[in-house]
Amino acid sequence: MARAVKIDLKELKQFSKQLENLQKEIDEICISLTKEIAARLLSKVIRRTPVGVKPFGKGVKKTIKFKTSRGNRSYLNK
């Protein structure tokens, strides 16, 4: 009839532990890659940000200059 089969599960348990460790390493790799990408993006943004130029937007007044037949004119835009 049926024979009793002995199965050694030690290697399967070791493989399971290796997979768990690999998952932890993958998480750490993803975090470090995310930080690296963020640092590179911040570096590019800092390099491309103009220095000494006031932003034009809400709450910032800007002087508009134009020429007319009577001469140069300017006024503050709100």
Rosetta blueprint (number, residue, H / E / L):
1 M L
2 A L
3 R L
4 A L
5 V L
6 K L
7 I L
8 D L
9 L L
10 K H
11 E H
12 L H
13 K H
14 Q H
15 F H
16 S H
17 K H
18 Q H
19 L H
20 E H
21 N H
22 L H
23 Q H
24 K H
25 E H
26 I H
27 D H
28 E H
29 I H
30 C H
31 I H
32 S H
33 L H
34 T H
35 K H
36 E H
37 I H
38 A H
39 A H
40 R H
41 L H
42 L H
43 S H
44 K H
45 V H
46 I H
47 R H
48 R H
49 T L
50 P L
51 V L
52 G L
53 V L
54 K L
55 P L
56 F L
57 G L
58 K L
59 G L
60 V L
61 K L
62 K E
63 T E
64 I E
65 K E
66 F E
67 K E
68 T E
69 S L
70 R L
71 G E
72 N E
73 R E
74 S E
75 Y E
76 L E
77 N E
78 K L
